[in-house]
Amino acid sequence: MPYPLRIDTIRKAIECSYSIWVHCNTERCWRHHRIDLGALADMLGPDHGCLAADLAPHFHCSECRKAGRPDKNISFTLHPEAPHWVN
Ligand SMILES: [Zn+2]
């Protein structure tokens, strides 16, 4: 992997064992969900961007949508996988 390392595509996130979470930032909802990157790569293509601006058009909060609240008050976080010895 070339340096400086830039995790900006779904493929790079998968190859570097990162996980991406989507978070609802609406008060009293606060739902969060780990994105299935394999399924996302199948849907958008592995070279699709994985930055927030790249992903936001494809996500919404289903609970807020069901409740009639704004459903695009979301953000994303990128995490390296924790080593197995961390609980
Ligand atoms: Zn929500």
PDB file of the backbone (N, CA, C, O) and the ligand in Angstrom, with CONECT records:
HET     ZN  A 101       1
ATOM      1  N   MET A   1       0.859  -1.187   0.000  1.00  0.00           N
ATOM      2  CA  MET A   1       0.000   0.000   0.000  1.00  0.00           C
ATOM      3  C   MET A   1       0.896   1.239   0.000  1.00  0.00           C
ATOM      4  O   MET A   1       1.793   1.343   0.837  1.00  0.00           O
ATOM      5  N   PRO A   2       0.675   2.169  -0.912  1.00  0.00           N
ATOM      6  CA  PRO A   2       1.517   3.374  -0.969  1.00  0.00           C
ATOM      7  C   PRO A   2       1.253   4.321   0.203  1.00  0.00           C
ATOM      8  O   PRO A   2       0.162   4.346   0.774  1.00  0.00           O
ATOM      9  N   TYR A   3       2.269   5.085   0.538  1.00  0.00           N
ATOM     10  CA  TYR A   3       2.151   6.057   1.625  1.00  0.00           C
ATOM     11  C   TYR A   3       2.341   7.450   1.077  1.00  0.00           C
ATOM     12  O   TYR A   3       3.096   7.597   0.115  1.00  0.00           O
ATOM     13  N   PRO A   4       1.722   8.483   1.608  1.00  0.00           N
ATOM     14  CA  PRO A   4       0.826   8.395   2.769  1.00  0.00           C
ATOM     15  C   PRO A   4      -0.444   7.619   2.422  1.00  0.00           C
ATOM     16  O   PRO A   4      -1.012   7.761   1.339  1.00  0.00           O
ATOM     17  N   LEU A   5      -0.861   6.803   3.371  1.00  0.00           N
ATOM     18  CA  LEU A   5      -2.025   5.958   3.180  1.00  0.00           C
ATOM     19  C   LEU A   5      -3.285   6.814   3.169  1.00  0.00           C
ATOM     20  O   LEU A   5      -3.522   7.609   4.078  1.00  0.00           O
ATOM     21  N   ARG A   6      -4.069   6.642   2.151  1.00  0.00           N
ATOM     22  CA  ARG A   6      -5.315   7.405   2.038  1.00  0.00           C
ATOM     23  C   ARG A   6      -6.442   6.404   1.803  1.00  0.00           C
ATOM     24  O   ARG A   6      -6.526   5.785   0.742  1.00  0.00           O
ATOM     25  N   ILE A   7      -7.306   6.252   2.803  1.00  0.00           N
ATOM     26  CA  ILE A   7      -8.430   5.310   2.695  1.00  0.00           C
ATOM     27  C   ILE A   7      -9.614   6.087   2.127  1.00  0.00           C
ATOM     28  O   ILE A   7     -10.417   6.647   2.873  1.00  0.00           O
ATOM     29  N   ASP A   8      -9.713   6.113   0.807  1.00  0.00           N
ATOM     30  CA  ASP A   8     -10.755   6.931   0.191  1.00  0.00           C
ATOM     31  C   ASP A   8     -11.650   6.168  -0.776  1.00  0.00           C
ATOM     32  O   ASP A   8     -12.508   6.761  -1.431  1.00  0.00           O
ATOM     33  N   THR A   9     -11.455   4.858  -0.867  1.00  0.00           N
ATOM     34  CA  THR A   9     -12.377   4.050  -1.674  1.00  0.00           C
ATOM     35  C   THR A   9     -12.821   2.845  -0.843  1.00  0.00           C
ATOM     36  O   THR A   9     -12.172   2.470   0.133  1.00  0.00           O
ATOM     37  N   ILE A  10     -13.920   2.259  -1.248  1.00  0.00           N
ATOM     38  CA  ILE A  10     -14.431   1.073  -0.554  1.00  0.00           C
ATOM     39  C   ILE A  10     -13.387  -0.036  -0.632  1.00  0.00           C
ATOM     40  O   ILE A  10     -13.178  -0.754   0.346  1.00  0.00           O
ATOM     41  N   ARG A  11     -12.738  -0.183  -1.764  1.00  0.00           N
ATOM     42  CA  ARG A  11     -11.725  -1.228  -1.932  1.00  0.00           C
ATOM     43  C   ARG A  11     -10.584  -1.052  -0.918  1.00  0.00           C
ATOM     44  O   ARG A  11     -10.158  -2.018  -0.286  1.00  0.00           O
ATOM     45  N   LYS A  12     -10.104   0.163  -0.769  1.00  0.00           N
ATOM     46  CA  LYS A  12      -9.011   0.396   0.180  1.00  0.00           C
ATOM     47  C   LYS A  12      -9.463   0.125   1.606  1.00  0.00           C
ATOM     48  O   LYS A  12      -8.703  -0.428   2.400  1.00  0.00           O
ATOM     49  N   ALA A  13     -10.684   0.506   1.940  1.00  0.00           N
ATOM     50  CA  ALA A  13     -11.193   0.237   3.294  1.00  0.00           C
ATOM     51  C   ALA A  13     -11.221  -1.263   3.556  1.00  0.00           C
ATOM     52  O   ALA A  13     -10.845  -1.713   4.638  1.00  0.00           O
ATOM     53  N   ILE A  14     -11.663  -2.037   2.572  1.00  0.00           N
ATOM     54  CA  ILE A  14     -11.726  -3.494   2.732  1.00  0.00           C
ATOM     55  C   ILE A  14     -10.309  -4.066   2.821  1.00  0.00           C
ATOM     56  O   ILE A  14     -10.014  -4.854   3.719  1.00  0.00           O
ATOM     57  N   GLU A  15      -9.430  -3.671   1.888  1.00  0.00           N
ATOM     58  CA  GLU A  15      -8.076  -4.237   1.859  1.00  0.00           C
ATOM     59  C   GLU A  15      -7.264  -3.889   3.105  1.00  0.00           C
ATOM     60  O   GLU A  15      -6.386  -4.656   3.501  1.00  0.00           O
ATOM     61  N   CYS A  16      -7.544  -2.747   3.725  1.00  0.00           N
ATOM     62  CA  CYS A  16      -6.821  -2.332   4.925  1.00  0.00           C
ATOM     63  C   CYS A  16      -7.568  -2.729   6.202  1.00  0.00           C
ATOM     64  O   CYS A  16      -7.199  -2.313   7.300  1.00  0.00           O
ATOM     65  N   SER A  17      -8.620  -3.536   6.047  1.00  0.00           N
ATOM     66  CA  SER A  17      -9.403  -4.039   7.186  1.00  0.00           C
ATOM     67  C   SER A  17      -9.996  -2.931   8.039  1.00  0.00           C
ATOM     68  O   SER A  17     -10.002  -3.015   9.267  1.00  0.00           O
ATOM     69  N   TYR A  18     -10.491  -1.901   7.387  1.00  0.00           N
ATOM     70  CA  TYR A  18     -11.196  -0.845   8.108  1.00  0.00           C
ATOM     71  C   TYR A  18     -12.685  -1.163   8.114  1.00  0.00           C
ATOM     72  O   TYR A  18     -13.184  -1.895   7.260  1.00  0.00           O
ATOM     73  N   SER A  19     -13.375  -0.606   9.081  1.00  0.00           N
ATOM     74  CA  SER A  19     -14.830  -0.671   9.079  1.00  0.00           C
ATOM     75  C   SER A  19     -15.363   0.760   8.982  1.00  0.00           C
ATOM     76  O   SER A  19     -14.711   1.712   9.410  1.00  0.00           O
ATOM     77  N   ILE A  20     -16.545   0.885   8.417  1.00  0.00           N
ATOM     78  CA  ILE A  20     -17.200   2.188   8.305  1.00  0.00           C
ATOM     79  C   ILE A  20     -18.565   2.070   8.970  1.00  0.00           C
ATOM     80  O   ILE A  20     -19.328   1.141   8.706  1.00  0.00           O
ATOM     81  N   TRP A  21     -18.847   3.019   9.826  1.00  0.00           N
ATOM     82  CA  TRP A  21     -20.127   3.058  10.534  1.00  0.00           C
ATOM     83  C   TRP A  21     -20.894   4.284  10.079  1.00  0.00           C
ATOM     84  O   TRP A  21     -20.312   5.333   9.806  1.00  0.00           O
ATOM     85  N   VAL A  22     -22.214   4.137  10.000  1.00  0.00           N
ATOM     86  CA  VAL A  22     -23.085   5.285   9.736  1.00  0.00           C
ATOM     87  C   VAL A  22     -23.856   5.577  11.016  1.00  0.00           C
ATOM     88  O   VAL A  22     -24.363   4.671  11.678  1.00  0.00           O
ATOM     89  N   HIS A  23     -23.933   6.857  11.346  1.00  0.00           N
ATOM     90  CA  HIS A  23     -24.550   7.295  12.594  1.00  0.00           C
ATOM     91  C   HIS A  23     -25.684   8.263  12.287  1.00  0.00           C
ATOM     92  O   HIS A  23     -25.552   9.134  11.427  1.00  0.00           O
ATOM     93  N   CYS A  24     -26.796   8.106  12.994  1.00  0.00           N
ATOM     94  CA  CYS A  24     -27.872   9.087  12.935  1.00  0.00           C
ATOM     95  C   CYS A  24     -27.614  10.086  14.062  1.00  0.00           C
ATOM     96  O   CYS A  24     -27.418   9.706  15.216  1.00  0.00           O
ATOM     97  N   ASN A  25     -27.618  11.355  13.707  1.00  0.00           N
ATOM     98  CA  ASN A  25     -27.307  12.403  14.686  1.00  0.00           C
ATOM     99  C   ASN A  25     -28.552  13.115  15.200  1.00  0.00           C
ATOM    100  O   ASN A  25     -28.462  14.183  15.806  1.00  0.00           O
ATOM    101  N   THR A  26     -29.702  12.520  14.956  1.00  0.00           N
ATOM    102  CA  THR A  26     -30.943  13.140  15.414  1.00  0.00           C
ATOM    103  C   THR A  26     -31.164  12.821  16.887  1.00  0.00           C
ATOM    104  O   THR A  26     -31.082  11.669  17.311  1.00  0.00           O
ATOM    105  N   GLU A  27     -31.445  13.867  17.655  1.00  0.00           N
ATOM    106  CA  GLU A  27     -31.680  13.743  19.092  1.00  0.00           C
ATOM    107  C   GLU A  27     -32.662  12.611  19.376  1.00  0.00           C
ATOM    108  O   GLU A  27     -33.693  12.499  18.713  1.00  0.00           O
ATOM    109  N   ARG A  28     -32.347  11.786  20.345  1.00  0.00           N
ATOM    110  CA  ARG A  28     -33.149  10.663  20.812  1.00  0.00           C
ATOM    111  C   ARG A  28     -33.245   9.520  19.802  1.00  0.00           C
ATOM    112  O   ARG A  28     -33.994   8.570  20.029  1.00  0.00           O
ATOM    113  N   CYS A  29     -32.525   9.588  18.721  1.00  0.00           N
ATOM    114  CA  CYS A  29     -32.451   8.439  17.811  1.00  0.00           C
ATOM    115  C   CYS A  29     -31.082   7.797  18.004  1.00  0.00           C
ATOM    116  O   CYS A  29     -30.973   6.687  18.527  1.00  0.00           O
ATOM    117  N   TRP A  30     -30.063   8.490  17.586  1.00  0.00           N
ATOM    118  CA  TRP A  30     -28.677   8.077  17.778  1.00  0.00           C
ATOM    119  C   TRP A  30     -28.402   6.657  17.292  1.00  0.00           C
ATOM    120  O   TRP A  30     -27.507   5.995  17.817  1.00  0.00           O
ATOM    121  N   ARG A  31     -29.140   6.184  16.318  1.00  0.00           N
ATOM    122  CA  ARG A  31     -28.878   4.834  15.814  1.00  0.00           C
ATOM    123  C   ARG A  31     -27.520   4.824  15.096  1.00  0.00           C
ATOM    124  O   ARG A  31     -27.086   5.833  14.542  1.00  0.00           O
ATOM    125  N   HIS A  32     -26.883   3.689  15.120  1.00  0.00           N
ATOM    126  CA  HIS A  32     -25.663   3.533  14.346  1.00  0.00           C
ATOM    127  C   HIS A  32     -25.607   2.110  13.822  1.00  0.00           C
ATOM    128  O   HIS A  32     -26.195   1.186  14.383  1.00  0.00           O
ATOM    129  N   HIS A  33     -24.883   1.972  12.734  1.00  0.00           N
ATOM    130  CA  HIS A  33     -24.896   0.690  12.039  1.00  0.00           C
ATOM    131  C   HIS A  33     -23.559   0.516  11.327  1.00  0.00           C
ATOM    132  O   HIS A  33     -23.070   1.426  10.657  1.00  0.00           O
ATOM    133  N   ARG A  34     -22.986  -0.655  11.484  1.00  0.00           N
ATOM    134  CA  ARG A  34     -21.758  -0.974  10.748  1.00  0.00           C
ATOM    135  C   ARG A  34     -22.130  -1.329   9.315  1.00  0.00           C
ATOM    136  O   ARG A  34     -22.965  -2.202   9.080  1.00  0.00           O
ATOM    137  N   ILE A  35     -21.517  -0.660   8.375  1.00  0.00           N
ATOM    138  CA  ILE A  35     -21.834  -0.881   6.961  1.00  0.00           C
ATOM    139  C   ILE A  35     -21.160  -2.159   6.492  1.00  0.00           C
ATOM    140  O   ILE A  35     -19.981  -2.390   6.761  1.00  0.00           O
ATOM    141  N   ASP A  36     -21.914  -2.978   5.795  1.00  0.00           N
ATOM    142  CA  ASP A  36     -21.372  -4.184   5.171  1.00  0.00           C
ATOM    143  C   ASP A  36     -20.622  -3.733   3.915  1.00  0.00           C
ATOM    144  O   ASP A  36     -21.232  -3.482   2.876  1.00  0.00           O
ATOM    145  N   LEU A  37     -19.301  -3.635   4.020  1.00  0.00           N
ATOM    146  CA  LEU A  37     -18.512  -3.080   2.912  1.00  0.00           C
ATOM    147  C   LEU A  37     -18.528  -3.976   1.682  1.00  0.00           C
ATOM    148  O   LEU A  37     -18.459  -3.477   0.559  1.00  0.00           O
ATOM    149  N   GLY A  38     -18.617  -5.278   1.870  1.00  0.00           N
ATOM    150  CA  GLY A  38     -18.720  -6.185   0.726  1.00  0.00           C
ATOM    151  C   GLY A  38     -19.994  -5.927  -0.064  1.00  0.00           C
ATOM    152  O   GLY A  38     -19.975  -5.857  -1.293  1.00  0.00           O
ATOM    153  N   ALA A  39     -21.099  -5.787   0.655  1.00  0.00           N
ATOM    154  CA  ALA A  39     -22.382  -5.504  -0.007  1.00  0.00           C
ATOM    155  C   ALA A  39     -22.355  -4.120  -0.655  1.00  0.00           C
ATOM    156  O   ALA A  39     -22.898  -3.920  -1.741  1.00  0.00           O
ATOM    157  N   LEU A  40     -21.717  -3.172   0.025  1.00  0.00           N
ATOM    158  CA  LEU A  40     -21.624  -1.816  -0.525  1.00  0.00           C
ATOM    159  C   LEU A  40     -20.781  -1.818  -1.809  1.00  0.00           C
ATOM    160  O   LEU A  40     -21.115  -1.133  -2.777  1.00  0.00           O
ATOM    161  N   ALA A  41     -19.694  -2.587  -1.808  1.00  0.00           N
ATOM    162  CA  ALA A  41     -18.855  -2.692  -3.014  1.00  0.00           C
ATOM    163  C   ALA A  41     -19.637  -3.343  -4.153  1.00  0.00           C
ATOM    164  O   ALA A  41     -19.488  -2.958  -5.313  1.00  0.00           O
ATOM    165  N   ASP A  42     -20.471  -4.332  -3.820  1.00  0.00           N
ATOM    166  CA  ASP A  42     -21.299  -4.964  -4.861  1.00  0.00           C
ATOM    167  C   ASP A  42     -22.287  -3.953  -5.442  1.00  0.00           C
ATOM    168  O   ASP A  42     -22.568  -3.963  -6.641  1.00  0.00           O
ATOM    169  N   MET A  43     -22.806  -3.085  -4.580  1.00  0.00           N
ATOM    170  CA  MET A  43     -23.838  -2.141  -4.999  1.00  0.00           C
ATOM    171  C   MET A  43     -23.252  -0.948  -5.766  1.00  0.00           C
ATOM    172  O   MET A  43     -23.782  -0.554  -6.804  1.00  0.00           O
ATOM    173  N   LEU A  44     -22.155  -0.375  -5.248  1.00  0.00           N
ATOM    174  CA  LEU A  44     -21.631   0.875  -5.813  1.00  0.00           C
ATOM    175  C   LEU A  44     -20.361   0.679  -6.635  1.00  0.00           C
ATOM    176  O   LEU A  44     -19.950   1.579  -7.368  1.00  0.00           O
ATOM    177  N   GLY A  45     -19.741  -0.489  -6.517  1.00  0.00           N
ATOM    178  CA  GLY A  45     -18.449  -0.731  -7.153  1.00  0.00           C
ATOM    179  C   GLY A  45     -17.348  -0.479  -6.143  1.00  0.00           C
ATOM    180  O   GLY A  45     -17.444   0.465  -5.358  1.00  0.00           O
ATOM    181  N   PRO A  46     -16.304  -1.297  -6.140  1.00  0.00           N
ATOM    182  CA  PRO A  46     -15.268  -1.199  -5.124  1.00  0.00           C
ATOM    183  C   PRO A  46     -14.436   0.080  -5.193  1.00  0.00           C
ATOM    184  O   PRO A  46     -13.812   0.466  -4.204  1.00  0.00           O
ATOM    185  N   ASP A  47     -14.423   0.731  -6.339  1.00  0.00           N
ATOM    186  CA  ASP A  47     -13.626   1.952  -6.456  1.00  0.00           C
ATOM    187  C   ASP A  47     -14.441   3.222  -6.183  1.00  0.00           C
ATOM    188  O   ASP A  47     -13.963   4.339  -6.378  1.00  0.00           O
ATOM    189  N   HIS A  48     -15.671   3.024  -5.732  1.00  0.00           N
ATOM    190  CA  HIS A  48     -16.492   4.164  -5.307  1.00  0.00           C
ATOM    191  C   HIS A  48     -15.856   4.772  -4.062  1.00  0.00           C
ATOM    192  O   HIS A  48     -15.300   4.052  -3.232  1.00  0.00           O
ATOM    193  N   GLY A  49     -15.935   6.076  -3.932  1.00  0.00           N
ATOM    194  CA  GLY A  49     -15.373   6.764  -2.776  1.00  0.00           C
ATOM    195  C   GLY A  49     -16.041   6.313  -1.484  1.00  0.00           C
ATOM    196  O   GLY A  49     -17.208   5.920  -1.475  1.00  0.00           O
ATOM    197  N   CYS A  50     -15.286   6.375  -0.398  1.00  0.00           N
ATOM    198  CA  CYS A  50     -15.844   5.990   0.897  1.00  0.00           C
ATOM    199  C   CYS A  50     -15.814   7.154   1.885  1.00  0.00           C
ATOM    200  O   CYS A  50     -15.972   6.953   3.090  1.00  0.00           O
ATOM    201  N   LEU A  51     -15.612   8.363   1.380  1.00  0.00           N
ATOM    202  CA  LEU A  51     -15.664   9.525   2.261  1.00  0.00           C
ATOM    203  C   LEU A  51     -17.132   9.917   2.463  1.00  0.00           C
ATOM    204  O   LEU A  51     -18.006   9.510   1.699  1.00  0.00           O
ATOM    205  N   ALA A  52     -17.379  10.699   3.485  1.00  0.00           N
ATOM    206  CA  ALA A  52     -18.767  11.014   3.853  1.00  0.00           C
ATOM    207  C   ALA A  52     -19.560  11.569   2.674  1.00  0.00           C
ATOM    208  O   ALA A  52     -20.705  11.175   2.453  1.00  0.00           O
ATOM    209  N   ALA A  53     -18.955  12.476   1.923  1.00  0.00           N
ATOM    210  CA  ALA A  53     -19.668  13.077   0.790  1.00  0.00           C
ATOM    211  C   ALA A  53     -19.989  12.034  -0.284  1.00  0.00           C
ATOM    212  O   ALA A  53     -20.970  12.168  -1.016  1.00  0.00           O
ATOM    213  N   ASP A  54     -19.148  10.989  -0.372  1.00  0.00           N
ATOM    214  CA  ASP A  54     -19.376   9.934  -1.363  1.00  0.00           C
ATOM    215  C   ASP A  54     -20.510   9.009  -0.935  1.00  0.00           C
ATOM    216  O   ASP A  54     -21.271   8.514  -1.766  1.00  0.00           O
ATOM    217  N   LEU A  55     -20.612   8.781   0.385  1.00  0.00           N
ATOM    218  CA  LEU A  55     -21.570   7.797   0.892  1.00  0.00           C
ATOM    219  C   LEU A  55     -22.928   8.392   1.229  1.00  0.00           C
ATOM    220  O   LEU A  55     -23.946   7.709   1.118  1.00  0.00           O
ATOM    221  N   ALA A  56     -22.958   9.651   1.636  1.00  0.00           N
ATOM    222  CA  ALA A  56     -24.198  10.259   2.145  1.00  0.00           C
ATOM    223  C   ALA A  56     -25.391  10.110   1.195  1.00  0.00           C
ATOM    224  O   ALA A  56     -26.499   9.852   1.665  1.00  0.00           O
ATOM    225  N   PRO A  57     -25.209  10.263  -0.122  1.00  0.00           N
ATOM    226  CA  PRO A  57     -26.382  10.142  -0.990  1.00  0.00           C
ATOM    227  C   PRO A  57     -27.028   8.755  -0.952  1.00  0.00           C
ATOM    228  O   PRO A  57     -28.174   8.596  -1.370  1.00  0.00           O
ATOM    229  N   HIS A  58     -26.307   7.763  -0.459  1.00  0.00           N
ATOM    230  CA  HIS A  58     -26.805   6.390  -0.502  1.00  0.00           C
ATOM    231  C   HIS A  58     -27.370   5.903   0.829  1.00  0.00           C
ATOM    232  O   HIS A  58     -27.808   4.757   0.929  1.00  0.00           O
ATOM    233  N   PHE A  59     -27.365   6.753   1.847  1.00  0.00           N
ATOM    234  CA  PHE A  59     -27.806   6.329   3.180  1.00  0.00           C
ATOM    235  C   PHE A  59     -28.829   7.302   3.751  1.00  0.00           C
ATOM    236  O   PHE A  59     -28.852   8.487   3.418  1.00  0.00           O
ATOM    237  N   HIS A  60     -29.662   6.765   4.609  1.00  0.00           N
ATOM    238  CA  HIS A  60     -30.593   7.565   5.412  1.00  0.00           C
ATOM    239  C   HIS A  60     -30.880   6.756   6.675  1.00  0.00           C
ATOM    240  O   HIS A  60     -30.535   5.577   6.756  1.00  0.00           O
ATOM    241  N   CYS A  61     -31.509   7.392   7.654  1.00  0.00           N
ATOM    242  CA  CYS A  61     -31.908   6.672   8.859  1.00  0.00           C
ATOM    243  C   CYS A  61     -33.328   6.156   8.650  1.00  0.00           C
ATOM    244  O   CYS A  61     -34.267   6.941   8.524  1.00  0.00           O
ATOM    245  N   SER A  62     -33.480   4.846   8.614  1.00  0.00           N
ATOM    246  CA  SER A  62     -34.800   4.268   8.338  1.00  0.00           C
ATOM    247  C   SER A  62     -35.776   4.525   9.479  1.00  0.00           C
ATOM    248  O   SER A  62     -36.968   4.704   9.232  1.00  0.00           O
ATOM    249  N   GLU A  63     -35.301   4.549  10.722  1.00  0.00           N
ATOM    250  CA  GLU A  63     -36.203   4.813  11.851  1.00  0.00           C
ATOM    251  C   GLU A  63     -36.729   6.236  11.805  1.00  0.00           C
ATOM    252  O   GLU A  63     -37.914   6.470  12.046  1.00  0.00           O
ATOM    253  N   CYS A  64     -35.855   7.193  11.497  1.00  0.00           N
ATOM    254  CA  CYS A  64     -36.307   8.576  11.404  1.00  0.00           C
ATOM    255  C   CYS A  64     -37.245   8.748  10.215  1.00  0.00           C
ATOM    256  O   CYS A  64     -38.217   9.499  10.295  1.00  0.00           O
ATOM    257  N   ARG A  65     -36.968   8.075   9.140  1.00  0.00           N
ATOM    258  CA  ARG A  65     -37.861   8.154   7.973  1.00  0.00           C
ATOM    259  C   ARG A  65     -39.243   7.631   8.340  1.00  0.00           C
ATOM    260  O   ARG A  65     -40.263   8.233   8.006  1.00  0.00           O
ATOM    261  N   LYS A  66     -39.254   6.471   9.052  1.00  0.00           N
ATOM    262  CA  LYS A  66     -40.528   5.872   9.468  1.00  0.00           C
ATOM    263  C   LYS A  66     -41.318   6.809  10.384  1.00  0.00           C
ATOM    264  O   LYS A  66     -42.546   6.874  10.327  1.00  0.00           O
ATOM    265  N   ALA A  67     -40.575   7.534  11.233  1.00  0.00           N
ATOM    266  CA  ALA A  67     -41.217   8.419  12.212  1.00  0.00           C
ATOM    267  C   ALA A  67     -41.539   9.796  11.631  1.00  0.00           C
ATOM    268  O   ALA A  67     -42.114  10.637  12.322  1.00  0.00           O
ATOM    269  N   GLY A  68     -41.177  10.033  10.374  1.00  0.00           N
ATOM    270  CA  GLY A  68     -41.468  11.314   9.748  1.00  0.00           C
ATOM    271  C   GLY A  68     -40.492  12.418  10.114  1.00  0.00           C
ATOM    272  O   GLY A  68     -40.749  13.594   9.858  1.00  0.00           O
ATOM    273  N   ARG A  69     -39.353  12.029  10.725  1.00  0.00           N
ATOM    274  CA  ARG A  69     -38.320  13.023  11.060  1.00  0.00           C
ATOM    275  C   ARG A  69     -37.362  13.151   9.873  1.00  0.00           C
ATOM    276  O   ARG A  69     -37.340  12.291   8.993  1.00  0.00           O
ATOM    277  N   PRO A  70     -36.562  14.238   9.852  1.00  0.00           N
ATOM    278  CA  PRO A  70     -35.518  14.325   8.815  1.00  0.00           C
ATOM    279  C   PRO A  70     -34.631  13.080   8.895  1.00  0.00           C
ATOM    280  O   PRO A  70     -34.182  12.701   9.977  1.00  0.00           O
ATOM    281  N   ASP A  71     -34.385  12.452   7.755  1.00  0.00           N
ATOM    282  CA  ASP A  71     -33.686  11.157   7.772  1.00  0.00           C
ATOM    283  C   ASP A  71     -32.266  11.223   7.211  1.00  0.00           C
ATOM    284  O   ASP A  71     -31.611  10.192   7.059  1.00  0.00           O
ATOM    285  N   LYS A  72     -31.795  12.417   6.906  1.00  0.00           N
ATOM    286  CA  LYS A  72     -30.441  12.550   6.337  1.00  0.00           C
ATOM    287  C   LYS A  72     -29.486  13.247   7.299  1.00  0.00           C
ATOM    288  O   LYS A  72     -28.450  13.763   6.881  1.00  0.00           O
ATOM    289  N   ASN A  73     -29.826  13.265   8.577  1.00  0.00           N
ATOM    290  CA  ASN A  73     -28.954  13.864   9.581  1.00  0.00           C
ATOM    291  C   ASN A  73     -27.950  12.796  10.026  1.00  0.00           C
ATOM    292  O   ASN A  73     -27.973  12.340  11.170  1.00  0.00           O
ATOM    293  N   ILE A  74     -27.077  12.410   9.105  1.00  0.00           N
ATOM    294  CA  ILE A  74     -26.193  11.266   9.336  1.00  0.00           C
ATOM    295  C   ILE A  74     -24.731  11.668   9.168  1.00  0.00           C
ATOM    296  O   ILE A  74     -24.402  12.660   8.518  1.00  0.00           O
ATOM    297  N   SER A  75     -23.888  10.878   9.766  1.00  0.00           N
ATOM    298  CA  SER A  75     -22.444  11.050   9.602  1.00  0.00           C
ATOM    299  C   SER A  75     -21.809   9.669   9.539  1.00  0.00           C
ATOM    300  O   SER A  75     -22.460   8.656   9.795  1.00  0.00           O
ATOM    301  N   PHE A  76     -20.536   9.648   9.195  1.00  0.00           N
ATOM    302  CA  PHE A  76     -19.822   8.384   9.011  1.00  0.00           C
ATOM    303  C   PHE A  76     -18.520   8.417   9.791  1.00  0.00           C
ATOM    304  O   PHE A  76     -17.903   9.472   9.943  1.00  0.00           O
ATOM    305  N   THR A  77     -18.108   7.263  10.282  1.00  0.00           N
ATOM    306  CA  THR A  77     -16.794   7.142  10.916  1.00  0.00           C
ATOM    307  C   THR A  77     -16.078   5.944  10.322  1.00  0.00           C
ATOM    308  O   THR A  77     -16.686   4.928   9.983  1.00  0.00           O
ATOM    309  N   LEU A  78     -14.785   6.094  10.207  1.00  0.00           N
ATOM    310  CA  LEU A  78     -13.917   5.055   9.640  1.00  0.00           C
ATOM    311  C   LEU A  78     -13.027   4.547  10.762  1.00  0.00           C
ATOM    312  O   LEU A  78     -12.386   5.339  11.453  1.00  0.00           O
ATOM    313  N   HIS A  79     -12.980   3.231  10.950  1.00  0.00           N
ATOM    314  CA  HIS A  79     -12.232   2.664  12.068  1.00  0.00           C
ATOM    315  C   HIS A  79     -11.307   1.558  11.592  1.00  0.00           C
ATOM    316  O   HIS A  79     -11.713   0.718  10.788  1.00  0.00           O
ATOM    317  N   PRO A  80     -10.083   1.542  12.069  1.00  0.00           N
ATOM    318  CA  PRO A  80      -9.262   0.346  11.841  1.00  0.00           C
ATOM    319  C   PRO A  80      -9.819  -0.769  12.705  1.00  0.00           C
ATOM    320  O   PRO A  80     -10.345  -0.519  13.790  1.00  0.00           O
ATOM    321  N   GLU A  81      -9.705  -1.988  12.231  1.00  0.00           N
ATOM    322  CA  GLU A  81     -10.187  -3.116  13.040  1.00  0.00           C
ATOM    323  C   GLU A  81      -9.337  -3.219  14.296  1.00  0.00           C
ATOM    324  O   GLU A  81      -8.113  -3.105  14.235  1.00  0.00           O
ATOM    325  N   ALA A  82      -9.981  -3.434  15.428  1.00  0.00           N
ATOM    326  CA  ALA A  82      -9.252  -3.615  16.677  1.00  0.00           C
ATOM    327  C   ALA A  82      -8.554  -4.971  16.662  1.00  0.00           C
ATOM    328  O   ALA A  82      -9.110  -5.954  16.172  1.00  0.00           O
ATOM    329  N   PRO A  83      -7.341  -5.023  17.197  1.00  0.00           N
ATOM    330  CA  PRO A  83      -6.708  -6.335  17.297  1.00  0.00           C
ATOM    331  C   PRO A  83      -7.544  -7.259  18.179  1.00  0.00           C
ATOM    332  O   PRO A  83      -8.324  -6.795  19.010  1.00  0.00           O
ATOM    333  N   HIS A  84      -7.379  -8.553  17.998  1.00  0.00           N
ATOM    334  CA  HIS A  84      -8.197  -9.532  18.715  1.00  0.00           C
ATOM    335  C   HIS A  84      -8.034  -9.465  20.225  1.00  0.00           C
ATOM    336  O   HIS A  84      -8.924  -9.879  20.968  1.00  0.00           O
ATOM    337  N   TRP A  85      -6.887  -8.940  20.687  1.00  0.00           N
ATOM    338  CA  TRP A  85      -6.665  -8.916  22.125  1.00  0.00           C
ATOM    339  C   TRP A  85      -7.360  -7.758  22.803  1.00  0.00           C
ATOM    340  O   TRP A  85      -7.306  -7.656  24.028  1.00  0.00           O
ATOM    341  N   VAL A  86      -8.019  -6.869  22.048  1.00  0.00           N
ATOM    342  CA  VAL A  86      -8.766  -5.758  22.648  1.00  0.00           C
ATOM    343  C   VAL A  86     -10.226  -6.167  22.748  1.00  0.00           C
ATOM    344  O   VAL A  86     -10.808  -6.621  21.762  1.00  0.00           O
ATOM    345  N   ASN A  87     -10.827  -6.013  23.921  1.00  0.00           N
ATOM    346  CA  ASN A  87     -12.225  -6.377  24.098  1.00  0.00           C
ATOM    347  C   ASN A  87     -13.118  -5.166  23.938  1.00  0.00           C
ATOM    348  O   ASN A  87     -14.339  -5.279  24.054  1.00  0.00           O
TER     349      ASN A  87
HETATM  350 ZN    ZN A 101     -32.446   8.411  13.190  1.00  0.00          ZN2+
END
